[in-house]
Amino acid sequence: MTRLLIWGSAAAVVLTCVLCAWARYGPSLPLAGPAEPAASSSPCPERTPAPRPQAPTAPDGGRVTVLESGFATVGGNRVSIGAVLDNSSAQVAYRTRVTIRALDARGGSAVHPRSGELLVQEIPIILPGQRIGVGAWAYLGDGPRFTKLTPVSVRIELGPSQWWPVADSPQGLPVVSAAFRGIRHYGGSPHDGVAQYTATVDYCRPLAPRLVAALYRDRDGRLAGGSLNAAGALGHTACEPGAGGETLSLYDSMPAGTDEARTEIYPYCDFAPRDPAGLPPPVN
């Protein structure tokens, strides 16, 4: 599990990641052809459904829970974190806040005080019964005598969600998926590279991209960490209707011992760009 040491704003981080991905990796990465628009027999909603009160539990008693989590130290100075969430409700969980904490043996934060922007996120849409991944990384804090703090556990805190009955979306709900295709490594680092995948969006119009999560697993299938970054540097935004090839820069977040074939990709797509209100604001 790791946190990103970022000296500017979260917006600058996303823009920088996109530009770096293009300059460094873009020209050598083949992509699938343009996305084909998804057909829709019903009028397509152009706006987000009316906001609903936030609550940790849906009216039917379901809720978003953490099914599994895992972390690992990367390169001696970073922590990589991954988790899988589940929506047990028959309703849609909308804009669920996720706060990730990496803790040392004393129960304090193991993350550097000037890192950790990726550790506060918002999952735009979790469909009824859906499982979705959460990934992040951060730099470790300084320990005594030029050492780094050692994370011994992680805590995934879930904020309340807006709950929407499926019947409130007569045009249907967006179904977003990603098929992982492989990782290309650059610079000789086993922790760095670019994931290639095909994003598929079954919906009647483009959605607002809210970054993309990657999860890493070891050879036994256990979660070993994760990452969060922007996609769309090469054209397809991962949230356009149809299917299109895409890439995701992993930026030194992959732990040693990762079984690359088990990598999971989760594009986050929203009906509209996020509301800037809320403290602290999520990175996406």
C-alpha positions in Angstrom: 0.0 0.0 0.0 1.5 3.4 -0.9 0.7 7.0 -1.0 1.7 9.5 -3.6 3.9 12.4 -2.5 2.4 15.3 -4.4 3.7 18.9 -4.1 0.8 20.4 -6.0 -3.0 20.1 -6.1 -4.8 16.9 -6.9 -5.8 18.4 -10.3 -2.2 19.0 -11.2 -1.4 15.4 -10.3 -4.0 14.1 -12.7 -2.9 16.4 -15.5 0.7 15.6 -15.0 0.0 11.8 -15.0 -1.8 12.1 -18.3 0.9 14.2 -20.0 3.7 11.9 -18.7 1.9 8.8 -19.8 1.6 10.2 -23.4 5.2 11.5 -23.6 6.8 8.4 -22.1 4.7 5.5 -23.2 2.1 6.6 -25.7 3.8 6.2 -29.1 4.8 2.6 -28.5 1.5 1.3 -27.2 -1.0 -0.1 -29.8 -4.6 0.4 -29.0 -7.8 -1.1 -30.3 -9.9 0.8 -32.8 -12.3 3.6 -32.0 -15.2 2.8 -29.7 -18.5 1.9 -31.3 -21.5 3.8 -29.9 -23.9 1.8 -27.9 -27.4 1.7 -29.2 -30.3 2.9 -27.0 -34.0 2.6 -27.6 -34.9 5.1 -24.9 -34.2 8.8 -24.6 -30.8 9.3 -22.9 -30.7 11.3 -19.7 -28.5 14.3 -20.0 -28.2 15.1 -16.4 -27.5 13.3 -13.1 -30.7 12.2 -11.3 -31.7 14.4 -8.4 -29.5 14.1 -5.3 -30.7 11.9 -2.4 -29.8 12.1 1.2 -26.7 10.2 2.1 -26.8 7.2 4.4 -24.5 4.3 5.3 -27.3 1.8 4.8 -29.8 1.5 1.9 -33.6 1.5 2.7 -33.6 -2.2 2.0 -30.8 -2.8 4.6 -28.0 -3.4 2.2 -24.8 -1.5 2.3 -21.3 -1.1 0.8 -18.8 -3.3 2.6 -15.1 -4.2 2.3 -14.7 -7.8 1.1 -10.9 -8.0 1.1 -7.9 -5.8 1.3 -4.2 -6.1 1.0 -1.0 -4.0 1.0 2.8 -4.3 0.4 5.8 -2.1 0.7 7.3 -1.1 -2.7 10.9 -0.1 -3.2 11.5 0.5 0.5 9.8 3.9 0.5 6.2 3.4 -0.8 3.1 1.4 0.2 0.7 -0.1 -2.3 -2.9 -0.7 -1.2 -5.8 -2.5 -2.8 -9.4 -3.4 -1.7 -12.5 -4.9 -3.1 -15.9 -3.4 -2.2 -19.3 -5.0 -2.5 -22.8 -3.5 -2.7 -25.2 -5.9 -1.0 -28.2 -3.6 -1.6 -30.8 -3.9 -4.4 -30.3 -0.2 -5.0 -27.5 1.8 -6.6 -24.8 3.2 -4.3 -23.9 6.6 -5.7 -20.7 8.6 -4.9 -19.4 6.6 -2.0 -16.5 8.2 -0.2 -13.5 5.9 0.5 -10.7 6.8 2.9 -7.7 4.6 3.0 -5.3 4.5 6.0 -1.9 2.7 6.3 -1.0 2.3 9.9 2.3 1.5 11.7 2.7 -0.8 14.8 1.7 2.0 17.1 -1.6 2.7 15.2 -0.4 5.9 13.7 -0.2 6.8 10.1 2.7 5.3 8.2 2.3 7.7 5.3 4.5 10.8 4.8 2.7 14.0 5.8 3.2 15.4 2.4 1.9 12.4 0.6 -1.5 10.6 0.6 -3.7 12.5 -1.8 -4.8 9.2 -3.5 -6.0 7.9 -0.2 -9.3 9.8 -0.2 -11.4 8.8 -3.2 -15.0 8.7 -4.3 -16.6 5.7 -6.2 -19.2 7.2 -8.5 -21.4 4.2 -9.1 -21.7 0.8 -7.5 -24.5 -1.2 -9.0 -26.7 -3.6 -7.0 -24.6 -6.7 -6.2 -21.6 -5.3 -7.9 -18.0 -5.8 -6.6 -15.5 -3.0 -7.4 -11.8 -2.5 -6.8 -10.1 0.4 -5.0 -6.4 1.1 -5.4 -3.9 3.6 -4.1 -0.3 4.2 -3.2 1.7 6.7 -1.1 5.1 7.5 0.1 6.1 6.2 3.6 6.9 8.6 6.4 10.4 9.0 7.9 11.4 6.9 10.8 14.5 7.2 13.1 18.0 7.3 11.7 17.1 7.6 8.0 14.7 4.7 8.0 11.1 4.6 6.7 8.0 3.8 8.8 6.7 0.3 8.3 3.0 -0.2 7.6 1.6 -3.2 9.5 -2.1 -2.8 8.6 -4.6 -0.9 6.5 -8.0 0.4 7.3 -10.6 1.1 4.6 -13.2 3.6 5.8 -16.4 3.9 3.8 -18.5 7.1 3.9 -22.3 7.3 3.3 -23.7 6.8 -0.2 -26.7 8.2 -2.0 -29.1 5.3 -2.7 -31.1 5.1 -5.9 -33.8 2.5 -6.7 -33.2 0.9 -10.0 -36.7 2.0 -11.1 -35.5 5.6 -11.0 -33.4 4.9 -14.0 -35.8 3.9 -16.8 -33.1 4.4 -19.4 -31.0 1.8 -17.7 -27.9 2.0 -15.6 -24.3 2.2 -17.0 -22.4 -1.0 -17.0 -18.6 -0.4 -17.1 -16.1 -3.2 -17.3 -12.4 -3.7 -18.3 -10.6 -6.7 -19.8 -6.9 -6.7 -18.8 -4.5 -7.4 -21.7 -1.0 -7.1 -20.2 1.7 -4.9 -18.8 4.7 -3.3 -20.5 7.6 -2.5 -18.3 10.0 0.4 -18.9 13.2 1.6 -17.5 14.1 -1.8 -16.0 11.9 -1.4 -12.9 9.7 -4.3 -11.9 7.4 -1.9 -10.1 6.7 0.4 -13.0 4.9 0.0 -16.3 1.8 0.5 -18.3 -1.2 -1.7 -18.1 -3.1 -2.3 -21.4 -6.8 -3.1 -21.3 -10.1 -2.9 -23.2 -12.8 -0.7 -21.5 -16.4 -1.5 -22.3 -19.2 0.9 -21.5 -22.8 -0.2 -22.0 -24.7 3.1 -21.9 -26.4 5.6 -24.2 -24.0 8.5 -23.9 -20.5 9.3 -22.7 -19.9 9.4 -19.0 -17.6 11.6 -16.9 -14.3 9.8 -16.2 -13.3 9.7 -12.5 -9.9 8.0 -12.8 -9.1 4.3 -13.1 -8.1 1.8 -10.3 -5.7 -1.1 -10.7 -5.5 -4.1 -8.3 -2.5 -6.4 -7.9 -2.5 -10.0 -6.6 0.2 -12.4 -5.7 0.6 -15.9 -7.1 -1.9 -17.3 -4.6 -4.5 -14.7 -5.6 -4.2 -12.6 -2.4 -4.5 -8.8 -2.8 -1.0 -7.2 -2.8 -1.7 -3.6 -3.5 -3.2 -1.2 -6.0 -3.0 2.1 -7.9 -5.1 5.0 -9.1 -4.4 7.1 -12.1 -5.9 8.9 -15.1 -6.7 7.1 -18.4 -7.5 8.4 -21.8 -4.0 9.9 -22.6 -4.2 8.2 -26.1 -7.8 9.0 -27.1 -10.4 6.7 -25.6 -11.4 8.0 -22.1 -12.5 4.6 -20.7 -16.0 6.1 -20.2 -17.2 6.4 -23.7 -20.0 4.1 -25.0 -18.8 0.9 -26.7 -15.4 -0.8 -26.4 -12.0 0.7 -26.9 -8.4 0.0 -26.1 -6.8 2.0 -23.2 -3.7 2.3 -21.1 -3.0 3.0 -17.5 0.4 4.1 -16.1 1.2 2.3 -12.9 4.0 4.6 -11.7 6.1 2.4 -9.4 3.1 1.0 -7.5 3.5 -2.8 -8.3 4.8 -4.9 -5.4 7.4 -7.5 -5.8 5.9 -11.0 -6.4 2.9 -9.6 -8.3 1.3 -12.1 -10.6 0.7 -9.7 -13.5 -1.8 -12.0 -15.2 -4.1 -11.4 -12.2 -4.2 -7.6 -12.5 -7.6 -6.1 -12.3 -8.7 -2.8 -13.9 -11.7 -0.7 -12.7 -12.6 2.5 -14.6 -14.7 4.9 -12.6 -17.4 6.6 -14.6 -20.0 9.1 -13.4 -23.1 10.7 -14.8 -21.5 14.1 -14.4 -18.2 15.6 -13.0 -18.0 15.5 -9.3 -19.3 18.2 -7.0 -16.3 20.2 -5.7 -17.9 20.5 -2.3 -16.9 18.3 0.6 -13.9 18.3 2.9 -11.4 16.9 2.3 -12.1 16.7 -1.4 -11.5 13.3 -3.0 -8.6 13.0 -5.5 -11.1 12.1 -8.2 
